[in-house]
């Protein structure tokens, strides 16, 4: 089951008494680290022995990735495996801030107001 997360920081969502990995956030982090190392999806796919379609689907959160593959990616990127699930990297935070800023700047004034209202609702939770 894939869950949408408004949070770019935590990749684990609580549902009742259990926790689920937010594969959309995990995929975003994989994409960030892949790009920061200068790899294309095809490059990364060749390195870990999968198809570039698999990498694309993982980065979009459409396909779950195994812990074994996350370990491989962490070694390639020089980070700890848990960074994909619970991110604590200031570089990634800066990247997400930039991504959000660019998206918000491209919105109409009406949509900016709507985004601001949505953020207010999220912050109250």
Secondary structure by P-SEA (a helix, b strand, c coil): cbbbbccccccccccccbbbbaaaaaaaaaaaaaaaacccaaaaaaaacccaaaaaaaaaccccccaaaaaaaaaaaccccccccccccaaaaaaaaaaaaaaaaaccaaaaaaaaaaaaaaaac
